[in-house]
């Protein structure tokens, strides 16, 4: 089975190694950007898309939207990003 490429917002300007992936909190349904390497979280996807150097909102696994300290998360596919009306913030796709 071939792995599906997943969308990302931008490269992480904090660790310079990861990509800011679209993630949905299963506790409150909020969509945020999470670095797949350093695990920092950005609640404001539009702001981090415009300025990758903007400060993060916290760190994984806590959800900055609902405050749940051990939130359950799911990565969003391109289709799910489009359904959330966040397609303008897709910076690219990768494995």
C-alpha positions in Angstrom: 0.0 0.0 0.0 1.4 3.4 -1.0 1.6 6.1 1.7 -0.5 9.1 1.0 1.2 12.5 0.9 -0.2 14.9 3.5 -0.5 18.6 3.3 1.5 21.0 5.4 1.4 24.7 6.1 5.1 25.6 6.0 8.5 24.4 7.2 9.0 24.9 10.9 11.0 28.0 11.5 11.7 27.0 15.1 13.5 23.7 14.6 14.2 24.0 10.9 13.7 20.3 10.5 10.0 19.6 10.5 6.8 20.6 8.6 3.8 22.2 10.2 1.0 19.6 9.6 -2.7 20.2 9.7 -4.0 18.4 12.8 -7.5 18.1 14.3 -8.1 17.9 18.0 -10.5 15.1 18.7 -11.6 16.7 22.0 -12.8 20.1 20.5 -12.6 19.6 16.7 -10.2 22.6 16.3 -7.7 22.4 13.5 -4.2 23.6 14.2 -0.7 23.4 12.8 1.7 21.0 14.6 5.4 20.6 13.7 6.1 16.9 13.0 9.6 17.2 14.5 9.6 19.5 17.5 5.9 19.2 18.2 5.2 22.9 18.7 1.6 23.9 18.0 0.1 27.0 16.2 -3.6 27.7 16.7 -3.7 30.5 14.1 -2.9 28.7 10.8 -3.4 31.9 8.8 -0.8 33.8 10.9 1.8 31.1 10.7 1.2 30.7 7.0 1.8 34.5 6.5 4.7 34.6 8.9 6.4 31.2 9.8 8.4 33.1 12.5 5.3 33.9 14.6 5.3 32.5 18.1 3.7 29.1 18.7 0.6 28.6 20.9 2.0 25.7 22.9 3.3 22.2 22.5 1.9 18.8 21.7 -0.1 17.0 23.1 -1.9 19.9 24.7 -4.5 21.6 22.6 -4.3 25.4 22.6 -7.9 25.7 21.6 -9.6 23.7 24.3 -6.8 23.4 26.8 -7.0 19.6 27.1 -3.5 18.6 28.3 -3.5 15.2 26.6 -5.6 15.9 23.5 -6.1 13.1 21.0 -5.1 14.3 17.5 -5.6 13.2 13.9 -3.6 14.4 10.8 -5.7 15.9 8.0 -5.6 14.7 4.4 -5.9 17.2 1.6 -9.6 16.4 1.3 -10.2 17.1 5.0 -8.2 20.4 4.8 -10.3 21.5 1.8 -13.5 20.6 3.8 -12.3 22.8 6.6 -11.9 25.7 4.1 -8.2 25.8 4.9 -6.9 25.0 1.3 -5.4 28.5 0.9 -3.0 27.7 3.7 -1.5 24.6 2.1 2.2 25.2 1.5 2.9 21.8 0.0 2.5 18.1 0.4 4.9 15.3 1.4 5.0 11.9 3.1 
